[in-house]
C-alpha cells in the first residue's frame, strides 16, 4: 500500500468516525428537543420502584441513543433529591441495555435506510421554521449520517486489514487485552459516545481488521468508558448526584475484570447466535449489559450503601449563594433549560422582594444590623445573576426557535433589572439609611407614612412584575405599565406635601429633607426597572404606539423615564440605572 494511499485511507476512516460521532449527537439533540420534556417527565414518574426505573432506563436510552445523556438526567434528579439511590442505579443498568438495542438495529444491513432518513430529514428540517417537526427532521438526518458513516468506516477499514503498520499497532493489543480495554475506555470517555465506539469496533471486525477476541476486549473497554464519562461530568455536583454514577462504575469494573480471563472462550460462546464478526461484536456488547443487569439488580442496596460510604453527604452549609435550579443536563433542550432559568430568576426575585421589604424596616426602626443583612443579600443577588447569565449563554449555543429566543431575552432582561434593583437597595437606599442612623435623624410622622405607602405600592408592583414574567398576560402588562404613571403622580404628590411641611417649619422634615426625597427617587427608579418587563409583552401584542413624542402643538407631559424623575438627579446617575428594556420598546407607550 503506497504512502499516499495509506494516508488517504486513514483520513477516510477518521472522517467516518467523526461523521458517526456527529450523527449520534444530532440524533440525541433532535430527540431531546422534540421529546425531551416528555422523556424527562416519563422518567421522573417511573423512578418510584427499581424495576420500573430499570425498564425506563432501557426505553429512554434506546430513544436518546446515549447512556451518558440518561446518566446526566439521573444525576440532576438525584442531586435535587427527586430519586432514591437504588432507583438511580437501576436506571443506569437499564441504560446499558438501551444502548445494546440501538447497536443491534444499527448493525443490521440497512444501507437503504440511510439515504431515506437523510432525504426525509432534510425535507422536514427545511420545511418548518421551528417546533417539533423541525427537530424530528434533525433526528432523521442524524440517523442517516450514522448509517452512512458506518459504510464509510467499513469501506475505509477493509484495505487496512493487510497493512503491516496496522499489524504492528494491533499486535500488542491482541497480546495484552487489558491494555486494549484501557485504551478503548479512554477513547469512549473522550468521545462521550459508547454507541459510536461499539459500532466502530463492529465495523473494524466486519472488515477483518481486528479478530474476535480483540473486538470483544475493545467492547469491554467501551462499556467501561461509558461509566467514566458521566461520573467525571458530575464531578462538581453534590455527592447525592454522583453516587449512582460511582456505583455503576464500580459494577462495570468488577464485571470487566471478571470477563477478561474468559476472552478466549467468549467467541465460541457468542458464536451460537451467529458467526458474523460484526454481529458477534454487537452481541458481546449486549451480553455484557445483560450480565450487568442479572448480576447487580439483586445487589442494588449493597451498591447504594457502598456508594454512600465512599461519597458521604457534605456537612450542612449555607447554599443560598448557589443556584438551585440551573440544571446543566437539560441544556440540549432549550425550552426546559429556559424554564429552569426562569425558576432560578423567581428565586432571585424572592430575595430582592425580601430586601425591599426589609428596607422600610431599616428606615422605621433604625436597625443597623438589618441594614448589613440587606447588603449581604445583594451579594447573593449578584452571584445568582452571574450564574443565570452564564447558564443562558450556554443555552444560546443550542438552536432555539423564535419563541424560545424571545423567552431567552425576557429572562435575561428581567434578571438584569432585578440585579439593578438589588444595587439600588444596597448602594443607595442602605447608604441613606446608614446616614439617617449615624446622624440620629427621624422622619416626621406624616413623612414616614408617605414613604411607607409609596414603598408598599412599589413592593406590590414587584409581585405583579413577577407574575407577569411567568404568565405573559397582556392585561396584567397594561396594568403594570399604568402603575408607572400612577407612581409618578404619587411621587409628585409626596413631594408637594413634603415641601408644604418645610414651609410650615417642621424640624424633622427640614433635617431629613434630602434623605426623604432621595428615598422616593430611588423607589421610583426601582419601579421603572419593574415596569420594563411589560414592554416586550405589549409590543408583541401590538398594544404600544411607535413613539411617546407628541406633536409640536401639544403640551408635553412630565417625563416618566428613569433619567428625568427628579431635578437633582444627574444624567450620569440616570444612565447608570436606566431600566433594561429589550429592543426599541422602551420608547413606546400604550396605544
Buried (B, 14 or more C-beta within 10 A) or exposed (E): BEEEEBEBBBEBBEBBBEBBBBBBBBBBBBBBBBBBBEBBEBBBEBBEEBEBBBBBBBBBBBBBBBBBBBBBBBBBBBBBEEBBBBBBBBBBBBBBBBBBBBBBEBBEEBEEBBEBBBEBBBEBBEEBEBEEBBBBBBBBBBBBBBBBBBBBBBBBBBBBEEBEEBEEEBEEBBEEBBBBBBBBBBBBBEBBBBBBBBBBBBBBBBBEBBEBBBBBBBBBBBBBBBBBBBBEBBEEBBBBBBBBBBBBBBBBBEBBEEBBEEBEEBBEEBBEEEEBBBBBBBBBBBBBBEBBBEBBBEBBEEBBBBBBEEBEEEEEEEEBEEBBBBBBBBBBBBBBBBBBBBBBBBBBBEBBBEBBBBBBBBBBEBBEEBBEEBBEBBEBBBBBBEBBBEBBEEBBEBBBBEEBBBBBEBBBBBBBBBBBBBBBBBEBBBBBBBBBBEEEBBBBEBBBEBBEEBBEBBBEBBEBBBBBBBEBEBEBBBBBBEBBBEBBEBBEEBBEBBEEBEEEEBEBBEBBBEBBBBBBBBBBBBBBBBBBBBBBBBBBBEBBEEEBEEEEEEEEEEEBBBBEBBEEBEEEBBEEBBBBBBEEBBBBBBE
